[in-house]
């Protein structure tokens, strides 16, 4: 459940900041860009929460996740972020 909350919060922050930065006039965009930059740290925090909860889930059932190709594709994509 923590992983879903972390992803949802991260996506909401990015979408909100992006719409605020690029949905209006150039003057408004220049004022909104610092908000977009500050949202980056919150997105990284959300990604950290997702990573920690994923590691906890992995440790809870190593025998299931270790041979899972889907799990390793997901981990590769997260690392690529």
Secondary structure, DSSP 8 states (H G I E B T S, - for coil): -HHHHHHHHHHHHHHHHHHHHHSS-HHHHHHHHHHHHHHHHHHHHHHHHHHHHHHHHHHHTHHHHTT-HHHHHHHHHHHH-
